[in-house]
Amino acid sequence: MNLTGEDFILFSCILDFGKGSKALELSKKLGGVEETIFLGKGTIRANWLNILGALDIRKEIFVTIIDKGLEDTFYNAMSQKFALDKPNNGIAFSMPLKYCLKTNGSKHESSLKKKGASEMKYECIFIIVDKGLSGDVLAAAESVGSTGGTVIHGRGSGTQEKATLFNIKIEPEKDIVLILSKVEKTKSIVSAIEKRLGINDPGSGIIFVMDVSRALGLYKE
């Protein structure tokens, strides 16, 4: 891994199934490192999709680490490649990273300053719960204004392998729900999920929130 800048970010795209590998190829050309693709399904609710029976659409979540200086380049290239500036073609978002443990064993500390709430428009909520409870998570979130999310099933590539997300081992019987939320709605969404699923009880799940420094492809209904 070669990160040369003082600051670095986690750049992510949520795309239709089959496009993740194209994003990975483009990322390599642009200078991304440690690329990963997760399989998931989108769950944005819309009446016309319900009629078509297409509420749960297979998605691929592409993730890579990039220098802060490449952020504009990545957004422009991904937007042009996948038409992210138009509705329903995908979402791109980036999150500041505090540090990164490189493959050679060294640790790169970031000098990136955390923005204040007034500057930060979105946050990313991660909820890890037992398999089958993702519907309850999304229902709780939607009850307080969330427009949907993406569900990632926590499975490794082998029968005994566990998936890893942000250094957290995810058992095969777990679901990860990713919700991009406006800052002012995050607290109510987290509270609704906590109340409905009893997250405060031991073994009931995990919720953590990360700042989103930039996002593209999020549109009002």
C-alpha positions in Angstrom: 0.0 0.0 0.0 1.4 3.4 -1.0 -0.3 6.4 0.6 1.8 9.5 0.0 -0.5 12.3 1.3 -1.0 13.5 4.8 -4.7 12.8 4.7 -6.6 9.8 3.4 -10.2 8.8 3.2 -12.4 5.7 2.6 -14.2 6.1 -0.7 -17.3 4.0 -1.3 -19.8 3.4 -4.1 -23.1 1.5 -3.8 -23.9 0.2 -7.3 -26.1 -2.2 -9.1 -24.9 -5.8 -9.1 -22.1 -6.4 -11.7 -20.8 -2.8 -11.6 -18.5 -3.3 -8.6 -15.7 -4.9 -10.6 -15.8 -2.0 -13.1 -15.5 0.5 -10.2 -12.5 -1.6 -8.9 -10.8 -1.5 -12.3 -11.3 2.3 -12.6 -10.0 2.7 -9.0 -6.8 1.0 -9.8 -6.1 3.3 -12.7 -6.9 6.3 -10.5 -4.6 5.4 -7.7 -6.9 3.6 -5.1 -5.5 0.9 -2.8 -6.8 -2.0 -0.9 -10.0 -2.2 -2.9 -12.9 -4.5 -1.6 -16.3 -5.4 -2.9 -19.2 -6.4 -0.6 -22.4 -8.0 -1.9 -25.7 -6.5 -0.6 -29.2 -5.5 -1.5 -30.8 -2.1 -1.6 -34.0 -1.5 0.2 -35.2 2.0 -0.8 -39.0 2.0 -0.6 -41.1 3.2 -3.4 -44.7 2.3 -4.3 -44.0 1.8 -8.0 -41.1 -0.5 -7.2 -43.4 -2.4 -4.8 -45.9 -3.0 -7.7 -43.0 -4.4 -9.8 -41.8 -6.5 -6.9 -38.4 -4.9 -7.1 -37.9 -3.5 -3.6 -34.9 -5.6 -2.8 -32.3 -5.1 -5.6 -28.9 -6.8 -5.5 -26.2 -4.3 -4.9 -22.4 -4.2 -4.8 -20.6 -2.0 -2.3 -17.2 -1.0 -3.6 -14.7 0.4 -1.0 -11.1 1.7 -1.4 -8.6 3.9 0.4 -7.4 7.0 -1.4 -5.3 10.1 -0.7 -7.5 13.1 0.1 -6.0 14.9 -2.9 -7.6 12.3 -5.2 -11.1 12.8 -3.9 -12.2 15.2 -6.7 -10.7 12.9 -9.3 -12.5 9.8 -8.0 -15.9 11.6 -7.7 -15.6 13.0 -11.3 -14.5 9.7 -12.8 -17.1 7.6 -11.0 -19.8 10.1 -11.8 -18.9 10.0 -15.4 -18.6 6.2 -15.5 -21.8 5.4 -13.7 -23.9 8.6 -14.2 -24.1 9.2 -10.5 -25.3 12.7 -11.1 -28.6 11.2 -12.2 -31.1 9.5 -9.9 -31.1 5.7 -9.3 -27.7 5.0 -10.8 -25.8 4.6 -7.6 -24.3 6.4 -4.6 -20.8 7.5 -3.9 -19.7 8.8 -0.5 -16.4 9.2 1.4 -15.4 9.1 5.1 -12.3 10.5 6.8 -10.0 7.9 8.3 -8.0 8.5 11.5 -5.3 6.0 10.6 -4.5 3.1 8.4 -2.4 0.0 9.1 -0.4 -0.6 6.0 0.3 -4.0 4.5 4.0 -3.6 5.4 3.1 -3.2 9.1 3.5 0.6 9.4 0.7 2.8 10.6 -0.2 6.0 8.8 -1.7 8.7 11.0 -4.0 11.2 9.3 -4.0 14.9 10.0 -7.5 15.3 8.6 -9.6 17.6 10.8 -13.0 16.5 11.8 -15.6 18.9 10.4 -18.3 20.4 12.6 -21.9 19.3 12.4 -22.8 22.5 10.5 -20.4 21.5 7.7 -21.2 17.8 7.7 -24.4 17.1 5.8 -24.5 13.3 6.1 -23.4 10.6 8.4 -23.2 6.8 7.8 -24.9 4.6 10.3 -23.8 1.0 10.6 -26.0 -1.5 12.4 -24.9 -5.1 13.0 -27.7 -7.4 14.1 -28.7 -11.1 14.0 -29.6 -12.5 10.6 -33.2 -11.8 9.7 -33.5 -8.6 11.7 -32.5 -6.2 9.0 -36.1 -5.6 8.1 -36.9 -4.5 11.7 -33.9 -2.1 11.5 -35.1 -0.6 8.3 -38.7 -0.3 9.5 -37.6 1.5 12.7 -35.4 3.8 10.6 -38.1 4.6 8.1 -40.6 5.4 10.9 -38.5 8.5 11.7 -37.8 9.6 8.2 -35.1 7.4 6.7 -35.6 6.7 3.0 -33.9 3.3 3.0 -30.5 1.5 3.3 -28.3 -1.2 2.1 -28.1 -4.7 3.7 -24.8 -6.6 3.7 -24.8 -10.2 4.8 -21.8 -11.0 7.0 -20.3 -14.1 5.3 -16.8 -14.9 4.4 -15.6 -16.6 1.2 -15.0 -19.9 3.0 -17.3 -22.0 5.2 -15.2 -21.2 8.3 -14.2 -17.7 7.3 -15.8 -14.7 8.9 -16.4 -11.4 7.0 -14.6 -8.3 8.4 -15.9 -4.7 8.4 -13.7 -2.0 9.9 -11.7 -4.7 11.8 -14.9 -6.1 13.3 -15.4 -9.8 12.7 -18.9 -10.5 11.4 -20.4 -13.9 12.1 -22.2 -15.7 9.2 -25.5 -15.3 11.0 -25.2 -11.5 11.2 -26.6 -8.8 8.9 -25.0 -5.4 8.5 -27.3 -2.5 7.6 -25.8 0.7 6.1 -27.9 3.9 6.3 -26.8 7.3 4.9 -28.5 9.8 7.1 -28.7 13.6 7.2 -26.9 14.8 10.3 -30.1 16.2 11.9 -31.9 12.8 11.5 -29.1 10.5 12.7 -30.0 10.7 16.5 -33.7 9.9 15.9 -32.9 7.0 13.6 -30.4 5.5 16.1 -32.9 6.0 18.9 -35.7 4.3 17.0 -33.5 1.3 16.1 -32.3 1.0 19.7 -35.8 1.1 21.0 -37.3 -1.4 18.5 -34.4 -4.0 18.7 -33.3 -3.5 22.3 -29.7 -2.8 21.2 -28.8 -1.8 24.8 -29.4 -5.4 25.9 -26.2 -7.6 25.8 -25.7 -9.5 22.5 -28.5 -7.6 20.8 -26.3 -5.8 18.2 -23.9 -3.0 17.5 -24.5 0.5 16.2 -21.8 2.9 15.2 -21.8 6.2 13.2 -19.1 7.6 11.0 -18.8 11.1 9.5 -19.4 11.4 5.7 -17.2 14.2 4.3 -18.9 14.1 0.9 -21.7 12.3 -1.0 -23.1 12.0 -4.5 -26.2 10.3 -5.8 -28.6 11.0 -2.9 -31.8 12.5 -4.2 -35.2 13.4 -2.6 -38.2 11.2 -3.5 
